[in-house]
Amino acid sequence: MLEEHDRIVLTDDVADPALKAGDVGTVVHIHRNGGALEVEFLTLDGHTAALATVSSLQVRPATGAEITHARDF
């Protein structure tokens, strides 16, 4: 079960606000007993790029063996 402050990876694109599968974010709030998550996505300089509510089925936990990949937002 994911908790607040966990790093996640999107498994699906999210049209609004133009997030892509593979984007990495941080859980900032958990809704409906874990059914939905409020996730913050940051630019590499630390500014908030997007705040999105996503289904828990659209994410997976990030692992320590992964690296981030840069793209323009």
C-alpha angles and dihedrals in degrees: 000000000000120000135198112286093025116135113238137187121218113239093189135039115259109210097202111073092015098253120163133215106268096037112134123224143162124246108239100170138011120219132194097009091304099319092116134021135205104222130188119211117200134200115236090259090059102258121133109257096177144351112206139174108222136175115258085237089065096061143054131193116271114240131217091241093065131090128209121249122213125228134156115262 
